[in-house]
Amino acid sequence: MKPEFSNPKNYYKQALINLLRLPNFTGKKGEIMPSVSKENYLKTIFVRNQAEKKPVSTTEIASRLEISNAATSEMAKKLAESGLIKYEKYKGLRLTKKGEKIAIDVVRRHRLWELFLVKVLNLNWAEVHDEAEKLEHISSEKLIDKIDEFLNYPEFDPHGEPIPRKNGKLPVLPETINLSDAEIGESYQIAKVDDSSNELMNYLMKIGVKLNETVKIIEKLNFDNSIIIEIKGSTVNLSEKVTKSIYVIKSLSIGRN
């Protein structure tokens, strides 16, 4: 007999528990499935291309994936032979149409899982990235479509990144700037944060930084490029590294699903 759930959240929680019980969820110890490596590689190229608007170097990919430069170059050659990327030594990496389609699908799965884990399982935004990294590779298209529907077709993940639609199109993004480029005396709304560091996410939570929060630029310190901001009535000194991970907009009219 199928279990009945009066609350849809309970259904999805149980579905997730069942998914995590699958024997191939973690794989054999020390083993990385080729398809997972390929998807991670393509996703990382796509995300960095989107952020930098230019081909991404193998050195940056190696740093992001925490693998050696030699392993990165070897994977690049294989993906180029498969027609998924365009790769010329010293000229960076670009996705082909075929590679971009796969990358966008992985990004969609990842960002929907992040939002689902926040909205349904009440995980915080510092916890969901690593969990979504695992779930994105083992989720069927049907499951992802159902999660998308359950969340009412959201446009942004918990960190402010756009969630690709099923047809591969990305939502229109507001024009943002780095917090490091903000002007003294002006107020801004936080639109996006770089979620690559759990330590950064935990720190931002601690000081009250979250999406749509308003911050005012009080002072910029030239000797170390740090910035003093006002948030929720308190002043906080942010290092240059932190401010370059936060993206803001001047308008306070942005809406997020």
C-alpha positions, 0 to 999 in steps of 0.5 A: 500500500502506498503511504498517504501524506497530508502534507506534501513536504512529508512526501518529498522528505520520504522520497529523499530518504529513499533516494539516499538509501540507494546503493549507488548513492555514494559509490565504491570507496575512493571511486569517482564515476566517469559521468560524475567527473564529466558533469562536474567539469562541464558544470564548472566551465559553464559557471565560470564562463557565466561569471567571467564572460570569457574562456576559463583556464585549466588552472582555475578548473583544477582549483575549483575541483581540487584536482591536479592540473595534469588531471584537468588537462587530461579530462579537457582533451577527452571532453574535446574529443567527445565534442563537448568543449573547445580546448586549445592549450593556453587559450582556455576552455569553452563549451560547445552547444552539446556540452552547454546543454549537459552543463545547464541540465546539471546546474538546473538540478544542482540549484533546484536541489539547493532550494529544495533542501532549504525550503523543505528540509530547512537546511541553511544556505551554508549546508546545501551546496555539498549535499546538492553536489551529490544529489545532482548526479543521481536524480531523474529528469522526472524527479527534478521536474516534480521538484521544480513544480513543487517549488512553483518554478523558482528563478533563483537558488538560495545564493541568488544564482539563476535556476535554468528553466527546463528549456535551458533558458536562464531567468533575466538577472538584475545588473549587479556589482561587487560589494567592493565596488559600491559607493560610500554613503549608498545603500544596496540590496544583496542579490547574490553570494559566491557559495563555493566556501562553506566557511564564508557562508557560515560567516555571512550567516553569523553577521546577518548577511542574506539575500535581499538584506539591505546594507549601507556603505559606511567607509572604505579602508584603502590600506587593505581594501576592506569595507565597513558596512551597516547592516541591521543597525550594526557596523561590520568590517568586511575584508576585500576577499569577502566583499568580492564574494558578495554582489549587490544592486542599488534598486530595492525593488528586486523580487525573488521567487 
